[in-house]
Amino acid sequence: MWRWLLGGLAVVVVAVVVLVASGGSDDSAGHHSGGTDDAVEADLAALQRFADSGGGTRASGTPGDRATGAYLAERLKKAGYRVTIDPFTVPFYEERRPPRVAIDGKRLRGIRTLFGNPTATPADAAWPLQHPVIAAVFWSIAFLAVAAPLTIWLFKKRTTE
């Protein structure tokens, strides 16, 4: 049984090392097949500009939304698509004041509002929050490295007795 556990642990260590090493750096823009990183970055920068000029959001009905729609329509036209714009209505929720939540009369603090939530992970956040994909893969492999050998061992033990 210990061989299985040590083997599973070795697999986990190798997988984590490979994942961390293959993460690469962010200085590889434009070097992938197709060379579209620069175009994607330009599109993302444009979308961020629209959000910034539209009060920090591109939510439905806002100036950022309208600028985004015009930008995307123009990009699609340049790519050779026939673009039609069909108007439609979307219910709009306007938050007039920050939410208040109380349990047994005691007000909870730190309730996030609908718009303006921070999207970036805080610098002091735990490692798994800063690296969610690596953490998810690590814990999945770790679980399998422990559960699979134990399951096989128990199966063999019960079927050979």
C-alpha positions in Angstrom: 0.0 0.0 0.0 2.8 2.4 0.8 4.2 2.0 -2.7 0.9 3.1 -4.1 0.8 6.2 -1.8 4.4 7.1 -2.6 3.8 6.6 -6.3 0.7 8.8 -6.1 2.6 11.5 -4.2 5.3 11.4 -6.9 2.7 11.9 -9.6 1.2 14.8 -7.7 4.6 16.5 -7.3 5.5 16.0 -11.0 2.2 17.3 -12.1 2.5 20.4 -9.9 6.0 21.1 -11.1 4.9 20.7 -14.8 2.0 23.0 -14.2 4.0 25.7 -12.5 6.8 25.4 -15.0 4.5 25.6 -18.0 2.8 28.7 -16.7 5.3 30.8 -18.6 5.5 34.5 -18.4 3.3 37.2 -19.8 6.0 38.5 -22.2 5.1 36.1 -25.0 2.5 38.4 -26.7 2.2 37.7 -30.4 4.4 34.6 -30.4 1.6 32.0 -30.4 0.4 30.3 -33.5 -1.6 32.8 -35.5 0.0 35.8 -33.8 -3.4 37.1 -32.5 -2.3 38.1 -29.0 -1.7 41.7 -30.1 -5.1 42.0 -31.7 -6.8 40.4 -28.6 -4.9 42.8 -26.3 -6.0 45.8 -28.5 -9.6 44.6 -28.3 -9.4 44.2 -24.5 -7.9 47.6 -24.2 -10.7 49.1 -26.2 -13.3 47.4 -24.2 -11.7 48.7 -21.0 -11.6 52.2 -22.4 -15.4 52.0 -23.1 -16.0 50.8 -19.5 -13.8 53.6 -18.1 -15.5 56.3 -20.2 -18.9 54.9 -19.3 -18.6 55.2 -15.6 -16.6 52.1 -15.0 -19.1 49.7 -16.5 -20.4 48.3 -19.8 -23.7 47.2 -18.3 -26.8 47.2 -20.5 -28.1 50.7 -21.3 -24.9 52.5 -20.3 -22.7 54.6 -22.5 -20.1 51.9 -22.2 -22.6 49.4 -23.5 -23.4 51.5 -26.5 -19.7 52.2 -27.3 -19.0 48.4 -27.0 -21.8 47.6 -29.4 -20.6 50.1 -32.0 -17.0 48.9 -31.7 -18.0 45.2 -32.1 -20.2 46.0 -35.1 -17.4 47.9 -36.8 -14.9 45.1 -36.1 -17.3 42.5 -37.5 -18.0 44.7 -40.6 -14.2 44.9 -41.2 -14.0 41.2 -40.9 -16.5 40.8 -43.7 -19.7 40.1 -41.8 -23.0 41.7 -42.6 -24.1 43.4 -39.4 -27.6 44.4 -38.4 -28.5 46.0 -35.2 -31.9 45.1 -33.8 -33.1 47.1 -30.8 -34.5 45.3 -27.8 -35.3 46.2 -24.2 -33.5 44.9 -21.2 -34.9 45.4 -17.7 -32.4 47.7 -15.9 -31.9 47.5 -12.1 -30.5 50.6 -10.5 -29.1 50.3 -7.1 -30.1 53.4 -5.2 -28.2 52.7 -2.0 -25.8 50.0 -0.7 -27.5 46.8 0.4 -28.2 46.3 4.1 -28.4 42.8 5.5 -29.2 42.1 9.1 -29.5 38.8 11.0 -31.2 38.9 14.3 -31.0 42.6 14.3 -27.2 42.6 13.8 -26.1 44.3 10.6 -23.6 42.5 8.5 -20.8 44.5 7.1 -18.9 44.1 3.9 -21.9 43.2 1.7 -20.9 43.8 -1.9 -23.0 46.0 -4.2 -24.3 44.9 -7.6 -22.0 47.2 -9.6 -18.5 48.2 -8.8 -17.4 44.9 -7.2 -13.7 44.5 -7.2 -12.8 42.0 -9.9 -9.1 41.6 -9.2 -7.9 39.2 -6.5 -6.4 41.2 -3.6 -2.7 41.0 -3.3 -3.0 39.6 0.2 -5.4 36.8 -0.8 -4.5 33.2 -0.1 -2.4 31.4 -2.7 -5.3 29.2 -4.0 -7.3 32.4 -4.7 -4.4 33.9 -6.6 -3.8 30.7 -8.6 -7.2 29.0 -8.8 -6.5 26.7 -11.8 -3.2 25.4 -10.4 -4.9 24.9 -7.0 -7.9 23.0 -8.5 -5.6 20.8 -10.5 -3.3 20.2 -7.6 -6.2 19.2 -5.2 -7.8 17.0 -7.9 -4.5 15.1 -8.5 -3.9 14.9 -4.7 -7.3 13.5 -4.1 -6.9 10.9 -6.8 -3.4 10.1 -5.6 -4.8 9.2 -2.3 -8.2 7.9 -3.1 -7.3 5.7 -6.1 -4.6 3.6 -4.3 -6.8 3.2 -1.2 -9.8 2.2 -3.3 -7.7 -0.4 -5.2 -6.2 -1.7 -2.0 -9.6 -2.1 -0.4 -11.0 -3.8 -3.5 -8.1 -6.3 -3.5 -8.4 -6.8 0.2 -12.1 -7.6 0.0 -12.1 -9.7 -3.1 -9.1 -11.9 -2.0 -10.4 -12.8 1.4 
